[in-house]
């Protein structure tokens, strides 16, 4: 039996685009507190981590794009679930190259979304490890397939 103190894993999407030859990343607000975060969610049966991250990016931010299976790093945080329990989580971050943002998507109207330069985005998130991942993000260093 699992305990409420067990560590949970979520897959996060670092959504990015190139504007004027420089990367921009997409942050969204959490539904509860309105903090700036990246889209993330639970593992899904039959999907790779990158595919899960892309699914979450679609549901939470309307992202249409292509995910990579290259993990950029991980960060720890506490998720408050529906029962108001604190769940210790680790988020594995996967890059998602954004081709378009949809106007209508499952969580439209529940969150805000904002494009920022990575260093600026790093100052807005609460999780120190996620801040480091954002600050050092450079799509030129991603593995090419």
N, C-alpha and C positions, 0 to 999 in steps of 0.2 A: 504494500500500500504506500502511496506517495504522501509525503508530508507537505504542509503549506510552506515549509522552509526549503523545500527542494528547489534547486536552481532550474529555471526554465530557459529555453532557447527560442529566440525570435530571429527572423531574417529581415534585415533592413535594406532599403534601396537608397543609394546615394545617386539621385537623379541629376543629370548634368546635360548641358548644351554648351556650344561654343558661340560666343558673340564677340565680334570685333577681334577675332583671334585669341580671345581669352575665355577660360572656362567660367561658367556660372552654375551654381547648384540650386536645387529647389528645396526649400523648407516649407513645411506645413505646420499648422497649429494642432495641438492635441485637442480632442473633443472636450475633455474635462476642464483642464486648467488654462488652456489657451497658450501653453508653452510652445516654443518653436522646436520642432522635431523633424526627423525623416520618417517616411512611410515605413512601417514594419509590421510583421505579423507572425503567426505561428506556422510551424512546418505543416505541409499538406501532403497527404498520401499520393505517391506517384509523381511528385514534382521535385525538381532539383532546388537547392537553396536559391539560386539565381531566378528560377521561374517563380518561386514563392515571393521573392522580393518584387518582381515585376507585377505579379498579381496584386500585391498590396499597394504598389505605386498607382495602379489603375484604380483600385477601389477607393483609396484615400485621397488621391490627387489628380485623377483623370489622365495619368501619363500613358502615352502610347509610345513604345520604344523597344529597345533591345537590351536585354540583361546579359551580364557576363557572369561566369562562375568563379571569377577571381575574387577571393575574399580580400577586402582592403584592410580589415582589422576587426576588432570587436570592442564593445563597450558594455559596462554594467549599469543597471538602473533598477529601480523598484517600480513595478507596475501595480496599480490599484485595480483589482478586478471588480466585477459586478457586485460581489458581496462585500466590497470595501476592504477586502483582505490585501495586504501588501505581499506581492509576489516578487522574490528576487529573480532578475532576468539578466541574461547576457544577449546582446544583439550582435549578430554577425552582419557586416556591411558589404553589400555587393553593388558595383557600379551599374547604372542603367542609363544608356544614352537615349535622351528624349528626342523623338521625332516630332511629336505634337502633343498639345494639351487639349483634352476634350472639355467642352462647356458643361456637358451633362455626364455624370458618373455617379456611382453608388453613394458616395458620401459628400457630394456637392451640397453646399449650404450648411454643412456641419463643421467645415474647416476653412481656414484661409491658406493661400499658397503664395509664395514669394520667391522670385529669382534673386540671387545674391552672388557676389564674388565669394570664393571659398573662405578667405580670411575673415570677411565680414560675417558670413554664416557661422563661423567658428565662435564668434563672440556672442551669438544669440542663443545657442543651445546650452542647456544646463549641465549636461553630462561631460565631465572633463575629457574622458577618452574619446568621445565622439568629436569634441572640439579639436583634438589633435588630428584625428582622421580628416576632418574637413580642412583644417589649416594646411595640411601637407598634400591634399589631393591635387594631382596633376594627371589629366587624362593622357598626356603624352607618354606616361610611364606604364600605362595599362598594357597587358599582354595582348598581342594581336593573334587572331586565329586565321 
